[in-house]
């Protein structure tokens, strides 16, 4: 009986810790977009592209992520495709 109680307590504790760490680890597309813009401003272009890629992955309907990713693309075709996608989704809000 005591083993069952200890097992249930351990399981409950494990699930609680797992859910807390998962919630803290979740980063929104908007946060990745902000990180990407900051990286771009600091001339960290690879880091910026990685952040914009993550923003697109998390929210494929965010035109700003495509717009900003186009700014760091080395491949002109990919940059143009990102710009077209941004316009297709809706006008990006550029500050």
Number of C-alpha atoms within 10 A of each C-alpha: 6 7 8 9 10 11 12 12 12 12 12 12 11 11 11 12 11 11 11 10 10 10 9 8 9 8 12 12 21 18 14 21 26 16 18 28 22 16 18 20 11 11 12 14 19 14 18 26 23 17 25 29 21 21 27 21 13 15 14 16 16 22 24 25 31 27 24 24 28 24 17 19 16 9 10 11 11 13 19 16 15 22 21 16 21 23 15 12 14 13 13 17 9 8 3
